[in-house]
Amino acid sequence: MRKTERYPVKGGNALWQIYKTVPFVKVLKNFIVIQIARYTPIIALKNWLYRRFLKMEVGEQSAVALMVMVDIMFPERISIGRNSIIGYNTTILAHEYLIEEYRLGDVIIGDEVMIGANSTILPGVTIGEQAVVSAGTLVHKDVPAGAFVGGNPMKLIYTREEMDKRKLMSNTDDI
């Protein structure tokens, strides 16, 4: 199970009651900043917007590609490590609004992580350092450091040890 906090709601579904859980002004401000960042081709500016206005942790030399959609309600619960790449059109969620409850969870992306295009990362997930997430993956559970994962639902393709062995083999092929 992902690491999320659960908050039950009464009456209408949790999303219908959104402004009881997060202020409208915060959502509006986040929406504007996120839309500017999604279309900004200047990575340093994008990272500055995320840090300054959304209170996200974004490590040095990390690159968030065009059209990435970070959580609009709780972006401050997203942390991206140093020298990581978040691929085109990826969605990073720190919340889930369900019928009878909503859930919040931190998303922690380690150092030197590579996330392929069109992936979705769910709340409460940790992606370990030097992990690789293939394009189009639904990240619904933690990813071990150095692992290569992919698919929907996500599956482990190679462990860190297998990845290290593959890199070693490809380096000897060059000799």
DOVEX-263203 format. One record per atom (N, C-alpha, C): residue number from 1; atom name; x, y, z. Coordinates in pm, 1 decimal. Atoms other than C-alpha are relative to their C-alpha. Example, Ala and Ser with C-alpha at 12.3 -4.5 7.8 and 13.67 -1.06 7.14 Angstrom:
    n  atom         x         y         z
    1     N      89.0    -119.0       0.0
    1    CA    1230.0    -450.0     780.0
    1     C      90.0     120.0       0.0
    2     N     -82.0    -119.0      -6.0
    2    CA    1367.0    -106.0     714.0
    2     C     -77.0     109.0      73.0
END
This chain:
    n  atom         x         y         z
    1     N      83.1    -119.0       0.0
    1    CA       0.0       0.0       0.0
    1     C      87.5     125.3       0.0
    2     N     -72.2    -126.9       2.4
    2    CA     118.8     351.3     -78.6
    2     C     -14.0      71.3     134.1
    3     N      -0.6     -74.4    -126.6
    3    CA     199.2     586.3     209.5
    3     C     -87.3     125.1     -15.3
    4     N      91.6    -113.6      10.0
    4    CA    -108.2     810.7     214.6
    4     C     -76.2      16.6     130.8
    5     N      88.3     -28.9    -112.2
    5    CA    -314.1     980.4     482.2
    5     C    -142.4       2.0     -55.5
    6     N     138.2      11.4      46.1
    6    CA    -687.0     912.2     453.6
    6     C     -90.1      91.7      82.2
    7     N      92.1     -93.1     -64.2
    7    CA    -957.2    1169.8     528.0
    7     C    -142.7     -28.4     -48.6
    8     N     137.9      29.4      40.8
    8    CA   -1319.4    1050.6     523.8
    8     C     -82.9     127.7     -14.8
    9     N      91.5    -112.6      19.4
    9    CA   -1593.8    1286.0     400.4
    9     C    -143.9     -50.2      12.4
   10     N     143.4      30.5      -9.4
   10    CA   -1970.0    1294.8     459.0
   10     C     -73.2      80.5    -106.2
   11     N      79.7     -72.0      99.6
   11    CA   -2233.5    1394.5     205.8
   11     C      46.9     -32.4    -139.8
   12     N     -45.5      18.9     137.9
   12    CA   -2121.7    1447.1    -154.4
   12     C     141.4     -54.9      -5.3
   13     N    -133.5      57.7      15.1
   13    CA   -1804.6    1292.6    -294.2
   13     C     108.6     100.9      38.6
   14     N    -109.9     -82.4     -50.5
   14    CA   -1466.5    1425.6    -182.7
   14     C      36.8     113.7     -96.0
   15     N     -35.9    -105.1      94.9
   15    CA   -1396.2    1618.6    -503.7
   15     C    -105.4     110.7      -2.2
   16     N     107.4     -99.7      -7.5
   16    CA   -1734.3    1792.3    -480.7
   16     C      23.9      97.0     116.2
   17     N     -26.3     -79.4    -120.0
   17    CA   -1616.1    1920.8    -141.6
   17     C     143.3      55.5       2.3
   18     N    -141.9     -35.6      11.1
   18    CA   -1270.8    2024.9    -265.9
   18     C      39.2     123.0      82.0
   19     N     -41.8    -124.1     -65.9
   19    CA   -1272.4    2376.5    -120.4
   19     C     -18.6      -3.3     150.7
   20     N      -5.2      22.8    -144.0
   20    CA   -1331.9    2238.6     227.2
   20     C     136.9     -57.0      38.6
   21     N    -128.6      63.9     -27.0
   21    CA    -993.4    2064.6     193.2
   21     C     119.2      83.8     -42.9
   22     N    -108.6     -85.6      48.6
   22    CA    -786.1    2323.9       6.2
   22     C     -61.9     133.6     -42.2
   23     N      58.5    -130.6      33.0
   23    CA    -846.9    2700.2     -29.3
   23     C      -2.7      27.4    -150.9
   24     N      16.6     -33.5     141.1
   24    CA    -974.9    2820.6    -367.0
   24     C     113.7      88.0     -51.4
   25     N    -106.3     -92.0      42.1
   25    CA    -714.0    3098.6    -381.7
   25     C     130.6     -76.4     -24.2
   26     N    -120.4      82.2      18.0
   26    CA    -433.4    2841.7    -339.7
   26     C      -8.7     -76.7    -131.7
   27     N      18.2      76.9     123.8
   27    CA    -574.8    2627.7    -622.4
   27     C      14.8      92.4    -121.1
   28     N      -8.0     -95.4     110.5
   28    CA    -611.6    2933.4    -848.9
   28     C     144.6      42.3     -25.2
   29     N    -141.0     -39.2      13.7
   29    CA    -254.3    3051.5    -780.7
   29     C      82.3    -115.2     -57.1
   30     N     -74.4     116.6      47.9
   30    CA    -115.4    2699.4    -830.6
   30     C     -30.1     -27.8    -146.9
   31     N      40.0      23.4     138.6
   31    CA    -313.2    2660.3   -1154.8
   31     C      75.4      93.3     -94.8
   32     N     -67.6     -98.4      85.4
   32    CA    -165.8    2979.1   -1300.2
   32     C     149.2     -30.0      -9.9
   33     N    -144.3      28.2      -1.3
   33    CA     192.5    2894.9   -1196.3
   33     C      29.6    -127.7     -77.7
   34     N     -22.7     128.1      67.8
   34    CA     165.5    2535.0   -1320.4
   34     C     -18.3      14.8    -150.6
   35     N      20.6     -18.1     144.1
   35    CA      26.1    2642.0   -1657.6
   35     C     115.8      76.0     -63.6
   36     N    -117.7     -72.3      51.2
   36    CA     310.6    2891.3   -1704.8
   36     C     118.9     -95.6      -9.0
   37     N    -113.7      93.0      -3.6
   37    CA     566.1    2625.9   -1603.8
   37     C     -12.4    -109.3    -106.5
   38     N      19.4     107.7      99.3
   38    CA     413.8    2359.4   -1833.4
   38     C      47.6      41.7    -138.4
   39     N     -32.7     -47.6     134.3
   39    CA     475.0    2575.5   -2140.3
   39     C     133.3      72.5      -8.0
   40     N    -128.2     -70.8      -2.7
   40    CA     806.1    2729.7   -2033.1
   40     C     111.8     -94.0     -43.1
   41     N    -110.5      85.6      43.8
   41    CA    1100.2    2585.8   -2228.8
   41     C     130.0      25.6      76.7
   42     N    -120.2     -35.8     -75.6
   42    CA    1349.6    2743.7   -1986.2
   42     C      -2.1     -76.0     132.7
   43     N       2.1      90.5    -115.5
   43    CA    1428.4    2475.7   -1728.5
   43     C      29.9      72.3     130.5
   44     N     -34.3     -73.4    -123.2
   44    CA    1590.1    2709.2   -1474.8
   44     C    -117.2      84.5      47.6
   45     N     117.8     -79.0     -36.6
   45    CA    1283.7    2936.2   -1481.9
   45     C    -109.8     -89.7      55.3
   46     N     101.6      94.9     -45.6
   46    CA    1050.1    2639.2   -1445.3
   46     C      29.9     -46.0     143.1
   47     N     -38.3      44.6    -134.1
   47    CA    1244.4    2511.0   -1141.6
   47     C     -17.9     112.1     102.5
   48     N      17.9    -114.7     -89.0
   48    CA    1241.3    2860.7    -989.0
   48     C    -148.5      18.1      32.4
   49     N     144.6     -11.6     -23.1
   49    CA     861.3    2880.7   -1033.4
   49     C     -47.9    -106.5      98.3
   50     N      39.2     109.5     -89.7
   50    CA     818.6    2541.7    -866.2
   50     C      46.6      25.6     142.9
   51     N     -54.1     -22.9    -134.4
   51    CA    1043.0    2632.2    -573.0
   51     C     -65.0     121.3      66.4
   52     N      43.9    -128.2     -57.2
   52    CA     926.9    2990.5    -522.5
   52     C    -148.9       4.8      29.2
   53     N     144.4     -18.5     -13.9
   53    CA     552.4    2972.2    -574.6
   53     C     -76.2    -125.4      42.8
   54     N      69.9     123.8     -35.7
   54    CA     461.5    2604.8    -524.8
   54     C      61.3     -69.4     120.9
   55     N     -69.9      55.3    -118.0
   55    CA     706.4    2530.6    -239.0
   55     C      44.4    -144.9     -20.7
   56     N     -52.3     132.9      30.3
   56    CA     826.9    2216.0    -416.3
   56     C     150.6      -2.1      24.2
   57     N    -144.4      19.1      -6.0
   57    CA    1173.6    2078.8    -351.3
   57     C      43.4     -53.0    -135.8
   58     N     -52.8      42.1     130.2
   58    CA    1358.6    2057.3    -682.9
   58     C     150.9      12.5       6.7
   59     N    -145.3       2.3     -10.7
   59    CA    1724.3    1954.9    -681.6
   59     C      68.7      69.1    -115.7
   60     N     -81.7     -64.8     102.7
   60    CA    1998.3    2127.0    -875.4
   60     C      14.0     -90.9    -121.5
   61     N     -18.6      65.6     129.2
   61    CA    2031.7    2031.5   -1243.0
   61     C    -110.5     -99.1     -34.3
   62     N     113.1      84.3      37.9
   62    CA    1695.9    1852.8   -1246.2
   62     C     -75.4      69.0    -112.6
   63     N      68.3     -52.2     117.9
   63    CA    1499.7    1893.0   -1567.1
   63     C    -141.9     -55.7      -5.8
   64     N     141.1      36.9      13.0
   64    CA    1120.2    1890.6   -1581.4
   64     C     -40.8      41.4    -141.1
   65     N      27.0     -23.6     141.5
   65    CA    1015.2    1857.7   -1944.3
   65     C    -128.6      79.5     -22.3
   66     N     119.9     -70.0      44.1
   66    CA     747.0    2044.3   -2134.6
   66     C    -124.5     -81.7      32.4
   67     N     133.1      56.9     -21.4
   67    CA     383.1    1972.9   -2040.3
   67     C     -14.2     -88.9     124.4
   68     N      13.8      77.0    -124.4
   68    CA     457.2    1800.8   -1707.0
   68     C    -105.8      66.8      86.1
   69     N     108.6     -48.8     -85.3
   69    CA     153.5    1835.3   -1478.3
   69     C      26.6     -42.7     143.3
   70     N     -18.2      31.0    -141.8
   70    CA     236.8    1857.9   -1108.8
   70     C    -132.2      23.0      72.7
   71     N     123.4      -6.9     -78.6
   71    CA     -31.7    1829.0    -842.6
   71     C     -42.4     145.1      22.8
   72     N      50.0    -137.4      -8.8
   72    CA    -247.1    2141.7    -848.4
   72     C     -42.5      37.8     141.9
   73     N      48.9     -29.8    -134.8
   73    CA    -379.3    2110.3    -491.9
   73     C     112.2       1.0     103.9
   74     N    -102.3      17.5    -103.8
   74    CA     -71.8    1999.4    -294.0
   74     C     139.8     -18.2     -61.1
   75     N    -132.1      17.3      62.7
   75    CA     245.9    2056.7    -501.5
   75     C     114.7       1.2     100.8
   76     N    -103.9      -6.2    -102.9
   76    CA     442.7    2124.9    -183.0
   76     C      34.8    -137.6      55.0
   77     N     -25.4     137.1     -45.7
   77    CA     423.7    1749.7    -116.2
   77     C      81.1     -79.7    -102.2
   78     N     -81.8      63.9     103.6
   78    CA     640.2    1675.3    -422.1
   78     C     144.6      42.3      17.9
   79     N    -143.7     -25.1     -11.6
   79    CA    1017.8    1645.6    -395.1
   79     C      71.2     -71.4    -114.2
   80     N     -78.2      54.7     111.1
   80    CA    1249.2    1595.2    -692.9
   80     C     147.2      18.8      34.8
   81     N    -141.8      -5.6     -36.5
   81    CA    1612.8    1511.1    -625.2
   81     C      86.4      69.2    -102.8
   82     N    -101.2     -64.3      83.3
   82    CA    1928.8    1637.2    -789.0
   82     C      21.9     -78.2    -129.6
   83     N     -39.0      56.6     128.9
   83    CA    2008.1    1574.9   -1158.5
   83     C     -98.3    -106.8     -50.3
   84     N     103.4      92.8      46.3
   84    CA    1678.0    1397.9   -1233.1
   84     C     -70.0      57.4    -122.6
   85     N      75.6     -40.0     118.5
   85    CA    1467.1    1407.9   -1549.4
   85     C    -143.2     -50.3      15.1
   86     N     141.5      35.1       1.3
   86    CA    1087.2    1414.4   -1553.0
   86     C     -45.8      19.5    -144.2
   87     N      30.1      -3.2     142.6
   87    CA     972.0    1328.9   -1906.6
   87     C    -128.7      71.0     -36.6
   88     N     111.1     -72.1      61.7
   88    CA     724.8    1505.5   -2132.2
   88     C    -136.0     -55.7      42.4
   89     N     140.6      32.0     -27.0
   89    CA     358.5    1508.0   -2025.1
   89     C     -22.1     -96.0     116.8
   90     N      16.4      82.7    -119.9
   90    CA     416.3    1320.6   -1699.6
   90     C     -92.0      72.2      98.2
   91     N      86.8     -53.8    -104.9
   91    CA     160.9    1369.8   -1420.5
   91     C      51.2     -49.5     135.0
   92     N     -43.7      35.0    -135.9
   92    CA     271.7    1378.0   -1055.5
   92     C    -108.9      44.2      96.3
   93     N     111.1     -28.3     -90.3
   93    CA     -13.5    1353.8    -804.7
   93     C      39.8     -20.5     145.5
   94     N     -19.9      13.9    -144.7
   94    CA       3.4    1410.9    -428.4
   94     C    -134.1     -15.3      70.2
   95     N     134.4      15.5     -56.9
   95    CA    -372.6    1372.2    -379.0
   95     C     -83.4     -96.2     -84.0
   96     N     102.2      79.6      68.0
   96    CA    -661.8    1140.7    -466.8
   96     C    -133.2      37.3      63.4
   97     N     134.4     -26.4     -50.6
   97    CA   -1023.9    1247.0    -433.3
   97     C     -88.8    -115.5     -43.0
   98     N      84.2     116.7      24.5
   98    CA   -1252.3     944.1    -403.1
   98     C    -142.8      31.5      44.1
   99     N     138.9     -23.8     -36.7
   99    CA   -1622.6     902.9    -328.9
   99     C     -13.8      31.9     149.2
  100     N      22.6     -14.3    -144.5
  100    CA   -1606.2     864.0      50.5
  100     C     119.6      53.3      78.0
  101     N    -118.6     -51.9     -67.7
  101    CA   -1259.6     999.6     126.1
  101     C      92.9      66.0    -100.8
  102     N    -111.2     -44.6      82.6
  102    CA    -961.4    1187.4      -3.0
  102     C     127.8     -43.0      69.4
  103     N    -128.3      46.4     -51.1
  103    CA    -600.0    1083.0      37.2
  103     C     109.5      95.5     -44.2
  104     N    -117.2     -81.9      29.1
  104    CA    -278.0    1280.8      53.0
  104     C     124.8     -83.0      26.5
  105     N    -124.7      72.1     -20.5
  105    CA      72.4    1144.5      16.4
  105     C     116.2      70.7     -66.6
  106     N    -120.2     -60.2      56.1
  106    CA     422.2    1275.6     -39.3
  106     C      49.6     -82.7    -117.8
  107     N     -67.3      64.8     112.3
  107    CA     590.4    1196.8    -369.7
  107     C     146.2      39.9       9.2
  108     N    -143.5     -24.8     -15.0
  108    CA     965.6    1161.6    -331.2
  108     C      71.2     -66.1    -117.4
  109     N     -75.8      46.5     115.3
  109    CA    1176.8    1132.5    -644.3
  109     C     146.2      24.8      31.9
  110     N    -139.4      -9.2     -42.8
  110    CA    1541.9    1059.8    -568.9
  110     C      91.0      69.0     -99.3
  111     N    -103.0     -57.8      86.1
  111    CA    1865.2    1185.5    -721.9
  111     C      22.3     -88.2    -122.0
  112     N     -36.2      67.6     124.1
  112    CA    1952.4    1093.3   -1081.5
  112     C    -104.4    -101.6     -44.8
  113     N     111.5      84.1      43.9
  113    CA    1610.8     945.2   -1154.9
  113     C     -41.1      43.9    -139.9
  114     N      46.7     -27.6     135.6
  114    CA    1487.5     919.6   -1513.4
  114     C    -143.8     -51.5     -11.7
  115     N     140.6      37.9      16.1
  115    CA    1109.7     921.7   -1564.8
  115     C     -38.4      27.1    -144.8
  116     N      35.8     -11.0     140.7
  116    CA     992.0     855.0   -1920.0
  116     C    -128.8      77.7     -21.7
  117     N     116.2     -80.0      39.6
  117    CA     727.5    1056.4   -2104.1
  117     C    -131.2     -71.6      28.9
  118     N     137.7      48.1     -16.9
  118    CA     356.2    1016.6   -2034.0
  118     C     -18.5     -96.9     116.1
  119     N      16.1      82.3    -119.7
  119    CA     403.7     848.5   -1696.6
  119     C     -93.2      70.8      98.2
  120     N      82.9     -54.8    -107.5
  120    CA     170.5     896.7   -1400.5
  120     C      53.9     -53.4     131.5
  121     N     -51.2      36.9    -131.7
  121    CA     302.1     897.8   -1044.5
  121     C    -108.8      31.0     101.3
  122     N     108.2     -14.1     -97.7
  122    CA      43.0     841.6    -771.8
  122     C      53.4      46.6     135.0
  123     N     -43.5     -50.6    -131.0
  123    CA      52.1     992.3    -420.1
  123     C      56.0    -109.9      89.8
  124     N     -54.0      91.4     -99.3
  124    CA     255.8     830.6    -145.3
  124     C     108.1     -91.9     -52.9
  125     N     -99.5      84.8      64.9
  125    CA     524.2     689.9    -376.2
  125     C     138.8      60.5      16.3
  126     N    -140.1     -39.3      -1.0
  126    CA     901.5     702.5    -337.5
  126     C      69.9     -70.5    -115.1
  127     N     -79.0      55.7     109.7
  127    CA    1124.0     653.5    -641.7
  127     C     145.9      17.2      39.7
  128     N    -137.3      -1.7     -50.9
  128    CA    1474.3     560.6    -530.8
  128     C     100.1      58.1     -97.2
  129     N    -103.6     -63.3      81.4
  129    CA    1792.5     721.8    -655.8
  129     C      43.5     -91.6    -114.6
  130     N     -48.6      65.1     121.4
  130    CA    1914.8     627.5   -1004.5
  130     C     -98.1    -101.6     -58.9
  131     N     101.5      87.4      60.2
  131    CA    1589.3     447.2   -1084.5
  131     C     -37.1      53.4    -138.0
  132     N      48.0     -35.9     133.1
  132    CA    1452.9     446.6   -1439.6
  132     C    -143.9     -48.7     -11.1
  133     N     141.9      31.4      20.3
  133    CA    1078.3     458.4   -1509.2
  133     C     -26.0      13.5    -149.1
  134     N      19.1      -7.0     145.1
  134    CA     991.7     369.8   -1868.9
  134     C    -121.4      85.4     -34.6
  135     N     108.9     -84.7      46.8
  135    CA     756.7     586.2   -2074.0
  135     C    -134.7     -69.7      17.5
  136     N     136.2      51.3     -10.7
  136    CA     384.7     544.1   -2011.5
  136     C     -28.0     -85.2     122.2
  137     N      14.8      84.3    -119.7
  137    CA     424.4     383.9   -1668.6
  137     C     -94.1      63.1     101.6
  138     N      80.9     -41.2    -114.3
  138    CA     166.7     404.6   -1389.6
  138     C      75.2     -42.5     125.3
  139     N     -79.7      27.9    -120.6
  139    CA     383.2     431.7   -1076.6
  139     C     -95.9      -1.0     118.4
  140     N      99.3      17.0    -106.0
  140    CA     150.1     294.2    -809.6
  140     C      58.7     -55.9     129.7
  141     N     -68.1      45.2    -121.9
  141    CA     408.9     172.1    -557.3
  141     C     144.4      46.3      -6.8
  142     N    -138.2     -45.2      -7.8
  142    CA     762.8     248.5    -446.4
  142     C      86.5     -70.3    -104.7
  143     N     -97.2      52.4      95.8
  143    CA    1047.6     198.8    -693.7
  143     C     134.6      -8.1      71.9
  144     N    -129.7      11.4     -68.3
  144    CA    1372.7      60.2    -548.7
  144     C     109.7      79.7     -70.3
  145     N    -114.4     -72.5      55.9
  145    CA    1693.4     256.7    -598.5
  145     C      66.3     -83.4    -108.6
  146     N     -71.9      65.6     108.2
  146    CA    1864.8     173.0    -927.1
  146     C     -81.4     -93.0     -87.1
  147     N      83.8      94.0      75.2
  147    CA    1573.0     -32.7   -1058.2
  147     C     -47.5      61.4    -131.2
  148     N      63.3     -39.6     125.2
  148    CA    1424.1     -18.0   -1407.3
  148     C    -140.2     -59.2       3.1
  149     N     138.5      44.5      -8.7
  149    CA    1042.4     -35.1   -1402.2
  149     C     -78.4      52.6    -120.4
  150     N      83.5     -47.7     108.8
  150    CA     767.1       0.5   -1658.2
  150     C    -133.1     -70.6      -3.0
  151     N     128.6      63.2      24.9
  151    CA     412.8     -76.6   -1761.5
  151     C    -114.8      59.9      77.8
  152     N     123.6     -40.7     -65.9
  152    CA      57.2     -29.9   -1647.0
  152     C     -83.1    -125.6      25.8
  153     N     -67.8     -56.3    -117.4
  153    CA      44.2    -149.7   -1380.7
  153     C     151.3     -21.8      -8.0
  154     N    -145.2       4.9      -1.8
  154    CA     412.4     -95.4   -1312.4
  154     C      50.6    -135.8      46.6
  155     N     -68.3     124.4     -39.2
  155    CA     635.4    -401.4   -1295.3
  155     C     149.8      25.5       2.5
  156     N    -145.3      -5.8      -5.4
  156    CA     999.1    -444.5   -1202.9
  156     C      54.7     -71.8    -123.1
  157     N     -60.4      59.8     119.4
  157    CA    1196.1    -507.5   -1523.5
  157     C     141.7     -46.7      31.9
  158     N    -134.8      35.1     -43.0
  158    CA    1552.7    -501.1   -1385.7
  158     C      26.3      58.7     138.5
  159     N     -44.7     -51.5    -129.6
  159    CA    1690.9    -468.8   -1033.1
  159     C     124.6      84.3     -21.0
  160     N    -123.8     -79.3       7.1
  160    CA    1983.5    -238.8    -956.9
  160     C     117.5     -87.9     -42.3
  161     N    -111.0      90.5      31.3
  161    CA    2220.5    -536.9    -972.4
  161     C      -3.6     -41.1    -147.7
  162     N      13.0      36.6     141.8
  162    CA    2084.6    -643.7   -1311.9
  162     C      33.0     118.5     -90.4
  163     N     -32.6    -120.4      77.8
  163    CA    2110.1    -284.6   -1439.8
  163     C     151.4      23.2      -1.5
  164     N    -145.5     -17.2      -7.4
  164    CA    2471.9    -260.3   -1318.4
  164     C      69.8    -100.8     -90.7
  165     N     -58.1     104.4      84.3
  165    CA    2552.1    -589.3   -1493.0
  165     C     -17.9      34.2    -147.9
  166     N      26.3     -38.4     139.8
  166    CA    2390.8    -466.6   -1818.3
  166     C      91.6     114.4     -43.1
  167     N     -88.7    -112.5      32.5
  167    CA    2591.5    -142.9   -1803.9
  167     C     142.7     -48.3     -18.2
  168     N    -134.7      55.4       8.4
  168    CA    2912.9    -336.8   -1743.3
  168     C      18.0     -74.1    -131.7
  169     N      -8.2      76.9     124.9
  169    CA    2838.6    -566.3   -2037.5
  169     C       3.7      92.4    -121.2
  170     N       1.3     -91.9     114.6
  170    CA    2761.6    -274.3   -2270.9
  170     C     130.6      78.6      -9.2
  171     N    -129.9     -68.6       1.6
  171    CA    3086.6    -102.3   -2168.0
  171     C     109.0     -87.8     -56.7
  172     N    -101.0      90.6      54.6
  172    CA    3293.1    -411.8   -2252.8
  172     C     -21.2     -23.3    -147.7
  173     N      26.8      13.2     143.7
  173    CA    3123.4    -432.3   -2593.9
  173     C      68.5     108.8     -79.2
  174     N     -63.5    -112.6      67.4
  174    CA    3278.6     -95.4   -2677.3
  174     C     151.1     -16.9     -16.7
  175     N    -147.2      17.3       0.8
  175    CA    3633.6    -224.0   -2623.9
  175     C      41.7     -80.7    -121.2
END
